[in-house]
Amino acid sequence: MFLFNPENDLALANFGEHYMPPESARRLGWDLSVLPAWYAPSNSLVLSDNPLDGDFLSRMNGLLLMDIKIVNSSEIADWDKPIFPWGWNPTLRKRLLNLGVEEQTVATKQYLQTIRDYSNRLNAVKIHNSLMSKYSNTSVIPRDDESHFHRLFLGENSYRAGILSDSENNINGSLSSQNLLFCGSPHYFRDVNEVLLYLSKQSGDCVLKMPLSGSGKGLVWIKNGITDKQTDWCRRVILNQGGVVAEPAFNRVQDFAMEFFIHNANITFEGYSLFNSASSGAYAGNQLISDLCIEQTLSEFLPINELHALRESVELELVKHFPNYNGYLGVDMMVCKIGESYCVHPCLEVNLRMNMGLVAHRINEQFVGENSMGHFNIAYFKSSNDALSFELKNKLEHPLEIIDGKVVKGFLPLNPVNENTRYIAYALITNKDYLCYSLLK
């Protein structure tokens, strides 16, 4: 049985059994409660109390050769089979037990504490710096221009645990002609005075991150110096969560992620995610393209052999840092531009749960035609009928064409919509008229 609980990160940070998420998170969970149908295996059940989901899923089952059914909360008393939520937290555990599921089907309290500890952004900092230190004295094969990517890093004295020296850090000085394959210098501070000292030495914008918050959430952008309000925020975060992450702001070119599954310390690479994010860091949709196409796109910035080597190193780090975790997880990365060159930030976030990148990957694999590509996104509408108007408009402009259970082109709504809907997940599919990476520029 699968279920969508998008408030998971907030509930995990709160860590109380009776946590009440904000209305926006609850509404997202209600409108998109059928979302697991798009990534669950055939013959699965999706837990949903939204009365629109049953008829919607029946139509999708007929169109796309799916075999997913809805089960509601009143039907799961004495449930003793595996449960696969978006993510585990104490609030969900309590809710399911109150509905009567057997206790052996939910995460233990000890395991929930383990997940919370693992989800702390301190671990992302450790993984990033461990990755950087591995490559600190490694040479790489140059690209077409000998001077463009002639060294991976500048040497031990210039790079300590992922932190560039002032003269070579693009934040504190000019990078000049030196080019790096990888970048990033996250720091974890437990004292507000250390944060202020760090920021005082930075000449460019920076970002502060809560250790526990949703991906792309809990961020404060520091521009032209930290304000009193931001300093108070920093104090509160350190008091409540034990620390804060600080990092220079980079010139973002492309977001991407590597997706994995871990079980009993055995890790499997599930695929890539090529996604977009707003300037605030909030999620803004995924490309629906193959892993090969994503590699071709990323090869414009990073040699494919280095991308594969990075993936192998990330796998080792994940198993090392999360030995007792079982489930899906994603590592967010990004391509950055420094001067006239590009580099990759190898570990911005680690999401120990299901995520939209994996959803998009499954949709592309299972429901998009071989010669098609597209975009997956979630749209929010403030007013009644707006989501319904959006759906109707796109259905008219992009009629759905399906061949052998695969979408060749058109607009595919991923959840039912009526006049009261506020969130709609959808896929917009087109033919591959050009080389895949050319459409992403």
C-alpha positions as CSV (number, residue, x, y, z in Angstrom):
1,M,0.0,0.0,0.0
2,F,1.4,3.4,-1.1
3,L,0.5,6.8,0.2
4,F,1.4,10.4,-0.4
5,N,2.3,12.5,2.6
6,P,4.1,15.6,1.3
7,E,4.3,17.2,4.8
8,N,6.8,14.5,5.7
9,D,9.9,16.8,6.0
10,L,8.0,19.3,8.2
11,A,6.7,16.5,10.4
12,L,10.1,14.9,10.7
13,A,11.6,18.2,11.8
14,N,8.8,18.7,14.4
15,F,9.1,15.1,15.4
16,G,5.8,15.1,17.4
17,E,3.1,12.6,17.1
18,H,0.4,15.3,17.0
19,Y,2.0,17.7,14.6
20,M,-0.4,19.7,12.4
21,P,1.1,20.7,9.1
22,P,0.2,24.0,7.4
23,E,-3.0,24.1,5.3
24,S,-1.0,24.3,2.1
25,A,0.8,21.0,2.8
26,R,-2.5,19.3,3.8
27,R,-4.2,20.6,0.6
28,L,-1.3,19.3,-1.5
29,G,-1.6,15.9,0.1
30,W,-5.4,15.9,-0.5
31,D,-5.4,17.1,-4.1
32,L,-2.4,14.8,-5.1
33,S,-3.3,11.8,-3.0
34,V,-3.5,9.6,-6.1
35,L,0.1,10.5,-7.1
36,P,1.7,7.2,-5.9
37,A,-0.3,5.5,-8.7
38,W,2.2,6.9,-11.1
39,Y,5.2,5.2,-9.5
40,A,3.8,2.2,-7.6
41,P,4.3,-1.3,-9.2
42,S,1.3,-2.9,-11.0
43,N,-1.3,-4.5,-8.7
44,S,-0.6,-2.0,-5.9
45,L,-3.1,-0.1,-3.7
46,V,-3.0,3.6,-3.0
47,L,-4.4,5.0,0.2
48,S,-6.7,8.0,-0.5
49,D,-9.9,9.4,1.0
50,N,-10.4,11.8,-1.9
51,P,-13.7,10.8,-3.5
52,L,-12.5,11.9,-6.9
53,D,-9.6,9.5,-7.1
54,G,-11.5,6.2,-7.8
55,D,-13.1,7.3,-11.0
56,F,-10.0,9.1,-12.1
57,L,-7.8,6.1,-11.6
58,S,-10.3,3.8,-13.4
59,R,-10.0,6.1,-16.5
60,M,-6.2,6.1,-16.3
61,N,-6.1,2.3,-15.8
62,G,-8.1,1.9,-19.1
63,L,-6.0,4.5,-21.0
64,L,-2.5,3.5,-19.9
65,L,-2.8,-0.2,-19.1
66,M,-2.3,0.5,-15.4
67,D,-3.5,-1.8,-12.6
68,I,-3.7,0.3,-9.5
69,K,-6.7,0.5,-7.0
70,I,-7.7,2.9,-4.3
71,V,-8.2,2.0,-0.7
72,N,-9.6,4.4,1.9
73,S,-8.9,4.9,5.6
74,S,-11.9,2.9,6.7
75,E,-10.7,-0.2,4.9
76,I,-7.2,-0.7,6.4
77,A,-8.0,-1.8,10.0
78,D,-5.8,-4.9,10.7
79,W,-3.7,-4.1,7.7
80,D,-0.6,-6.4,7.9
81,K,1.1,-5.9,4.6
82,P,4.0,-3.5,3.7
83,I,3.3,0.2,3.7
84,F,5.2,2.6,1.4
85,P,4.7,6.3,2.3
86,W,6.3,9.3,0.7
87,G,8.4,9.4,3.9
88,W,8.2,8.1,7.5
89,N,7.6,10.4,10.5
90,P,6.0,10.1,14.0
91,T,2.8,11.8,12.9
92,L,2.2,9.3,10.1
93,R,3.1,6.4,12.4
94,K,0.5,7.5,15.0
95,R,-2.2,8.2,12.3
96,L,-1.8,4.7,10.8
97,L,-1.9,3.0,14.2
98,N,-5.1,4.9,15.0
99,L,-6.6,3.6,11.8
100,G,-5.9,0.1,13.0
101,V,-3.0,-1.1,11.0
102,E,-0.8,-3.7,12.6
103,E,2.2,-2.3,14.4
104,Q,4.8,-4.4,12.5
105,T,3.8,-2.6,9.3
106,V,4.9,0.9,10.5
107,A,8.4,2.3,11.2
108,T,9.6,1.8,14.8
109,K,10.2,4.9,17.0
110,Q,13.9,4.0,17.0
111,Y,14.0,3.9,13.2
112,L,12.2,7.2,13.0
113,Q,15.0,8.8,15.1
114,T,17.6,7.3,12.8
115,I,15.9,8.8,9.8
116,R,15.7,12.2,11.5
117,D,19.4,12.0,12.4
118,Y,20.3,11.0,8.8
119,S,18.1,13.8,7.3
120,N,20.1,16.5,9.0
121,R,21.8,18.7,6.4
122,L,25.0,18.2,8.4
123,N,25.3,14.8,6.7
124,A,25.0,16.5,3.3
125,V,27.9,18.8,4.3
126,K,30.0,15.8,5.4
127,I,29.3,13.9,2.2
128,H,30.1,16.9,0.0
129,N,33.4,17.5,1.8
130,S,34.3,13.9,1.7
131,L,33.7,13.8,-2.0
132,M,35.8,16.9,-2.6
133,S,38.7,15.6,-0.5
134,K,38.8,12.4,-2.5
135,Y,39.4,14.3,-5.7
136,S,41.6,17.1,-4.3
137,N,44.8,15.8,-6.0
138,T,43.2,14.0,-9.0
139,S,44.0,15.0,-12.6
140,V,41.4,14.5,-15.3
141,I,41.4,14.1,-19.0
142,P,41.3,17.6,-20.5
143,R,38.4,18.6,-22.8
144,D,38.9,19.9,-26.3
145,D,40.7,23.0,-25.0
146,E,43.7,22.0,-23.0
147,S,43.3,25.1,-20.7
148,H,39.5,24.6,-20.2
149,F,39.4,21.6,-17.8
150,H,43.1,20.8,-17.3
151,R,42.9,20.0,-13.6
152,L,40.2,18.8,-11.2
153,F,41.5,20.8,-8.3
154,L,44.4,23.1,-7.5
155,G,46.1,20.9,-4.9
156,E,46.1,20.1,-1.2
157,N,47.2,23.5,-0.1
158,S,44.5,25.2,-2.0
159,Y,41.6,22.9,-1.1
160,R,40.9,21.8,2.4
161,A,37.7,19.7,3.0
162,G,36.0,21.3,0.1
163,I,36.9,24.9,0.9
164,L,38.8,27.0,-1.6
165,S,41.4,29.4,-0.3
166,D,40.5,33.1,-0.5
167,S,42.7,33.8,-3.5
168,E,41.1,31.0,-5.6
169,N,37.5,31.1,-4.3
170,N,35.2,32.9,-6.7
171,I,33.4,34.3,-3.7
172,N,36.4,35.9,-2.0
173,G,38.4,36.7,-5.1
174,S,38.8,36.0,-8.8
175,L,39.0,32.5,-10.1
176,S,40.9,33.9,-13.1
177,S,41.7,31.2,-15.6
178,Q,41.6,28.2,-13.3
179,N,38.7,25.8,-14.0
180,L,37.4,23.1,-11.7
181,L,35.1,20.2,-12.4
182,F,33.5,20.3,-8.9
183,C,32.7,23.1,-6.5
184,G,30.9,24.0,-3.3
185,S,32.0,24.9,0.2
186,P,29.2,24.3,2.7
187,H,29.9,24.9,6.4
188,Y,28.0,23.7,9.5
189,F,28.0,26.2,12.5
190,R,26.8,25.7,16.0
191,D,27.3,29.3,17.2
192,V,25.7,32.4,15.7
193,N,29.0,34.3,16.2
194,E,30.8,31.8,14.0
195,V,28.1,32.4,11.3
196,L,28.6,36.1,11.5
197,L,32.3,35.8,11.3
198,Y,32.1,33.6,8.3
199,L,29.6,35.9,6.5
200,S,31.9,38.9,7.2
201,K,34.6,37.3,5.2
202,Q,32.4,36.7,2.1
203,S,32.2,39.3,-0.6
204,G,29.3,37.7,-2.5
205,D,25.8,36.4,-1.7
206,C,25.4,33.5,0.7
207,V,22.7,31.1,1.7
208,L,21.8,29.9,5.2
209,K,20.0,26.5,5.6
210,M,18.1,25.0,8.4
211,P,19.5,21.5,9.2
212,L,16.0,20.0,9.1
213,S,13.5,21.2,6.6
214,G,12.0,20.3,3.2
215,S,14.2,20.2,0.1
216,G,14.5,23.7,-1.2
217,K,12.9,25.0,2.0
218,G,14.3,26.5,5.2
219,L,16.6,28.7,3.2
220,V,17.6,32.3,3.9
221,W,19.5,34.3,1.2
222,I,22.1,36.8,2.5
223,K,22.5,39.7,0.1
224,N,24.6,42.7,0.9
225,G,25.2,41.6,4.5
226,I,23.0,39.8,7.1
227,T,20.1,41.8,8.6
228,D,19.0,41.8,12.2
229,K,16.0,39.8,11.3
230,Q,18.1,37.1,9.6
231,T,20.5,37.0,12.6
232,D,17.5,36.4,14.9
233,W,16.4,33.6,12.5
234,C,19.8,32.1,12.7
235,R,19.8,32.2,16.5
236,R,16.4,30.4,16.6
237,V,17.5,27.7,14.2
238,I,20.7,27.0,16.2
239,L,18.7,26.9,19.4
240,N,16.0,24.6,18.0
241,Q,18.0,22.4,15.7
242,G,21.6,22.6,17.0
243,G,23.2,24.4,14.1
244,V,22.9,26.1,10.7
245,V,24.5,25.4,7.3
246,A,26.2,28.4,5.5
247,E,27.4,28.3,1.9
248,P,28.3,30.8,-0.9
249,A,25.5,31.3,-3.5
250,F,26.5,30.0,-6.9
251,N,25.4,30.9,-10.4
252,R,23.0,28.1,-11.0
253,V,22.9,26.7,-14.6
254,Q,21.1,23.4,-14.3
255,D,19.7,21.3,-11.4
256,F,20.0,17.6,-11.5
257,A,20.0,14.7,-9.0
258,M,21.1,11.1,-8.7
259,E,18.4,8.7,-7.4
260,F,19.1,5.5,-5.4
261,F,17.5,2.7,-3.5
262,I,19.2,1.2,-0.4
263,H,18.3,-2.0,1.3
264,N,20.4,-3.7,4.0
265,A,23.4,-1.5,3.0
266,N,23.1,-2.6,-0.6
267,I,22.7,0.3,-3.0
268,T,21.2,0.5,-6.4
269,F,21.3,3.4,-8.8
270,E,17.7,4.1,-10.0
271,G,18.4,6.9,-12.5
272,Y,18.9,10.6,-13.0
273,S,16.6,13.5,-12.4
274,L,16.9,16.7,-14.5
275,F,14.8,19.4,-12.8
276,N,14.2,23.1,-12.5
277,S,14.0,25.2,-9.4
278,A,13.0,28.8,-8.7
279,S,15.4,31.4,-7.5
280,S,14.2,30.7,-3.9
281,G,15.2,27.1,-4.3
282,A,11.6,25.8,-4.6
283,Y,10.9,22.9,-6.9
284,A,9.7,23.9,-10.4
285,G,9.3,20.7,-12.4
286,N,11.2,17.8,-14.1
287,Q,12.2,17.0,-17.6
288,L,10.7,13.7,-18.8
289,I,13.7,12.3,-20.7
290,S,15.8,9.1,-20.6
291,D,18.9,8.7,-18.5
292,L,21.0,8.6,-21.7
293,C,19.5,11.9,-22.7
294,I,20.3,13.4,-19.3
295,E,23.9,12.2,-19.5
296,Q,24.2,13.8,-23.0
297,T,22.9,17.1,-21.5
298,L,25.3,17.0,-18.5
299,S,28.2,16.0,-20.7
300,E,28.2,19.6,-22.0
301,F,29.5,20.5,-18.5
302,L,31.1,17.4,-17.2
303,P,32.8,14.5,-19.0
304,I,30.6,11.4,-18.8
305,N,33.4,9.3,-17.4
306,E,33.7,11.8,-14.5
307,L,29.9,11.7,-14.0
308,H,30.0,8.0,-13.7
309,A,33.0,8.2,-11.3
310,L,31.1,10.7,-9.2
311,R,28.1,8.4,-9.1
312,E,30.2,5.5,-7.8
313,S,31.8,7.8,-5.1
314,V,28.4,9.0,-4.0
315,E,27.1,5.4,-3.7
316,L,30.0,4.6,-1.3
317,E,29.4,7.8,0.7
318,L,25.7,7.0,1.1
319,V,26.2,3.5,2.3
320,K,28.9,4.8,4.7
321,H,26.8,7.6,6.2
322,F,23.4,5.8,6.2
323,P,24.1,2.2,7.0
324,N,20.7,1.6,8.6
325,Y,18.5,3.3,6.1
326,N,16.2,1.3,3.8
327,G,14.3,3.0,1.0
328,Y,14.6,5.5,-1.8
329,L,16.8,8.6,-1.6
330,G,18.0,11.3,-3.9
331,V,21.1,13.5,-4.0
332,D,20.5,16.9,-5.4
333,M,23.3,18.5,-7.4
334,M,23.7,21.4,-9.7
335,V,25.8,22.7,-12.6
336,C,27.3,26.2,-11.7
337,K,29.0,28.8,-13.9
338,I,32.1,30.4,-12.5
339,G,33.5,33.0,-14.8
340,E,33.5,31.4,-18.3
341,S,33.7,27.9,-17.0
342,Y,31.3,25.3,-15.5
343,C,31.5,23.1,-12.5
344,V,29.3,20.7,-10.6
345,H,28.2,21.0,-7.0
346,P,28.1,17.3,-6.1
347,C,25.9,17.3,-2.9
348,L,23.4,20.1,-2.2
349,E,20.8,18.0,-0.5
350,V,20.2,14.4,0.4
351,N,16.5,13.5,0.5
352,L,15.9,10.2,2.4
353,R,12.4,9.5,1.0
354,M,10.5,9.3,-2.2
355,N,10.9,12.5,-4.3
356,M,9.5,14.2,-7.4
357,G,12.6,13.3,-9.4
358,L,11.9,9.6,-8.9
359,V,8.2,10.2,-9.8
360,A,9.2,11.8,-13.0
361,H,11.7,9.0,-13.8
362,R,9.0,6.4,-13.3
363,I,6.5,8.3,-15.4
364,N,9.0,8.6,-18.3
365,E,9.9,4.9,-18.1
366,Q,6.4,3.6,-17.9
367,F,4.1,6.0,-19.6
368,V,6.0,8.1,-22.2
369,G,6.5,6.8,-25.7
370,E,10.0,5.9,-26.8
371,N,10.2,8.7,-29.3
372,S,8.7,11.3,-27.1
373,M,9.8,13.6,-24.3
374,G,8.1,16.0,-22.0
375,H,7.9,18.0,-18.8
376,F,6.4,17.1,-15.4
377,N,5.3,19.8,-13.0
378,I,2.9,20.7,-10.1
379,A,0.9,23.9,-10.5
380,Y,-0.8,25.8,-7.7
381,F,-3.9,27.9,-8.1
382,K,-5.2,30.4,-5.5
383,S,-8.8,30.7,-6.7
384,S,-11.7,28.2,-7.3
385,N,-12.1,27.0,-10.9
386,D,-8.6,28.1,-11.9
387,A,-7.1,24.6,-11.9
388,L,-10.1,23.3,-13.8
389,S,-9.7,26.1,-16.4
390,F,-6.0,25.3,-16.7
391,E,-6.8,21.6,-17.3
392,L,-9.5,22.2,-19.9
393,K,-7.3,24.8,-21.7
394,N,-4.4,22.4,-22.0
395,K,-6.5,19.4,-23.0
396,L,-7.9,21.5,-25.9
397,E,-4.5,22.9,-26.9
398,H,-2.6,19.6,-26.4
399,P,-4.9,16.7,-27.1
400,L,-3.7,13.4,-25.7
401,E,-2.4,10.8,-28.1
402,I,-1.8,7.3,-26.7
403,I,-0.4,4.3,-28.6
404,D,-0.1,0.9,-26.9
405,G,-0.5,2.4,-23.4
406,K,2.2,5.0,-23.9
407,V,1.7,8.8,-24.3
408,V,3.1,9.9,-27.6
409,K,2.1,13.6,-27.1
410,G,-0.4,15.7,-25.3
411,F,-1.5,17.0,-21.9
412,L,-1.8,14.3,-19.2
413,P,-3.3,15.3,-15.8
414,L,-2.0,13.1,-13.0
415,N,-4.7,13.8,-10.5
416,P,-8.4,14.5,-10.7
417,V,-9.5,18.2,-11.0
418,N,-12.7,20.0,-10.1
419,E,-13.8,23.5,-9.2
420,N,-12.2,23.2,-5.7
421,T,-8.8,21.8,-6.7
422,R,-5.8,24.0,-5.9
423,Y,-2.9,21.7,-7.0
424,I,-2.6,19.8,-10.2
425,A,0.2,17.5,-11.2
426,Y,0.6,17.1,-14.9
427,A,2.8,15.9,-17.8
428,L,3.1,17.7,-21.1
429,I,4.5,15.3,-23.8
430,T,5.9,16.2,-27.2
431,N,7.6,14.4,-30.0
432,K,11.4,14.3,-30.1
433,D,11.8,16.5,-33.2
434,Y,15.4,17.4,-32.3
435,L,18.3,16.0,-30.4
436,C,17.1,15.6,-26.8
437,Y,19.7,17.9,-25.2
438,S,19.1,20.7,-27.7
439,L,15.6,21.2,-26.4
440,L,16.9,21.7,-22.9
441,K,19.1,24.7,-23.6
